[in-house]
Amino acid sequence: MNSLAEDLAQARQRLAAGPGGPSWAQLSNPEREAAVLEATHYLDAAASAGIAVAVVDPGEIPTPPRRTAMMRDTDGHPLQRDEYAAWLDAEAARVPIAERRPLLGDGEARAIGALLDELSAVYRGEPLGQLARELSVRIFDRLGI
């Protein structure tokens, strides 16, 4: 059996099954054989198209930069989210707390806090998501929620 095809079939199964789905070991022999055959066809198709298939450790695959969806630099390019989060964090810390100015009504502040919570869930595990959560907590604390 082609070890590369089996590795590919197992990886595809993990992606397709998702959390709580059947593991490779839980598949029947005919299901595993069909998955390996399908993976072999993909590898053969790649080879016939002149596409080189490299076997790499997943930890060696570089992570592409995460870009902002809306914010742009002066040339119109999306910003890197981690750098943007650091800039926003510095901006939030720039004005001392003693200089608070009322800018929002309670309803607006609740809506912005909820939007920041939603943003923190979308970017969970990233500095931008962490900053969104910290800012929403600050807003809700000031509202007494």
C-alpha positions in Angstrom: 0.0 0.0 0.0 1.2 3.5 -0.8 2.1 5.1 2.5 1.8 8.6 1.1 -1.7 7.9 -0.2 -2.7 6.4 3.1 -1.3 9.5 4.9 -3.2 11.8 2.5 -6.4 9.7 3.0 -6.1 9.9 6.8 -5.5 13.7 6.7 -8.6 14.1 4.4 -10.6 12.0 6.8 -9.7 14.1 9.8 -10.7 17.3 7.8 -13.9 15.8 6.5 -15.0 14.2 9.8 -14.4 17.3 11.9 -14.8 17.2 15.7 -16.8 14.3 16.9 -16.7 12.5 13.5 -15.4 9.0 12.9 -11.6 8.6 13.2 -9.5 6.7 10.7 -9.5 3.7 13.0 -13.3 3.8 13.2 -13.8 3.4 9.5 -14.5 0.0 8.0 -11.8 -1.7 5.9 -13.7 -1.0 2.7 -14.1 2.7 3.6 -10.3 3.0 4.4 -9.4 1.2 1.1 -11.7 3.5 -0.9 -10.2 6.5 0.8 -6.7 5.3 0.0 -7.6 4.6 -3.6 -9.1 8.1 -4.0 -5.9 9.6 -2.5 -3.8 7.5 -4.9 -5.9 8.9 -7.8 -5.2 12.5 -6.5 -1.5 11.8 -6.3 -1.4 10.3 -9.8 -3.4 13.2 -11.2 -0.9 15.6 -9.6 2.0 13.7 -11.0 0.5 13.6 -14.5 -0.1 17.4 -14.3 3.5 17.9 -13.4 2.7 19.0 -9.9 5.4 17.9 -7.4 4.1 16.5 -4.2 6.4 17.2 -1.2 6.1 15.5 2.1 6.6 18.1 4.9 6.1 18.2 8.6 3.0 20.3 9.2 5.1 22.4 11.7 7.3 23.4 8.8 4.5 24.9 6.7 4.7 28.7 7.0 1.6 30.4 8.2 0.5 33.1 5.8 0.2 36.6 7.3 -3.3 37.3 8.6 -4.6 40.5 7.0 -7.2 43.0 8.1 -10.5 42.9 6.2 -11.2 46.7 6.3 -8.1 48.7 7.4 -5.6 49.6 4.8 -2.1 51.2 4.8 -1.4 54.4 2.8 -0.9 52.4 -0.3 -4.2 50.7 0.0 -2.9 47.3 1.1 -4.5 45.3 4.0 -2.6 45.6 7.3 -1.2 42.6 9.2 -3.7 41.9 12.0 -1.1 41.3 14.7 0.6 44.6 14.0 -2.7 46.4 13.8 -3.7 44.9 17.2 -0.5 46.1 18.7 -1.1 49.6 17.3 -4.7 49.6 18.6 -3.6 48.4 22.0 -1.0 51.3 22.2 -3.7 53.8 21.1 -6.1 52.5 23.8 -3.4 52.9 26.4 -2.3 56.3 25.2 -5.0 58.3 26.9 -4.9 58.1 30.7 -8.1 56.8 32.3 -8.4 60.1 34.3 -9.2 61.9 31.0 -12.3 59.9 30.2 -14.8 61.8 28.1 -18.4 60.6 27.7 -18.7 59.8 24.0 -21.5 57.1 23.9 -24.8 56.6 25.4 -25.5 53.4 27.4 -27.2 51.7 24.4 -24.4 52.6 22.0 -21.8 51.3 24.5 -23.7 48.0 24.9 -23.9 47.6 21.2 -20.2 48.3 20.7 -19.3 46.0 23.6 -21.4 43.2 22.0 -19.7 43.9 18.6 -16.3 43.7 20.2 -17.3 40.4 21.9 -18.3 39.1 18.5 -15.0 40.3 17.0 -13.1 38.6 19.8 -14.8 35.3 18.9 -14.0 35.6 15.2 -10.3 36.3 15.9 -10.0 33.9 18.9 -6.4 33.2 19.8 -5.1 36.2 17.9 -3.9 39.5 19.5 -6.7 41.3 17.7 -9.3 39.0 19.3 -7.7 39.4 22.7 -7.7 43.2 22.4 -11.3 43.2 21.3 -12.3 41.1 24.4 -10.3 43.4 26.7 -12.0 46.5 25.3 -15.4 44.9 25.6 -14.8 44.0 29.2 -13.7 47.6 29.9 -16.9 49.0 28.3 -19.1 46.6 30.2 -17.3 47.4 33.4 -17.9 51.1 33.0 -21.5 50.4 32.3 -21.7 48.2 35.5 -22.6 45.1 33.6 
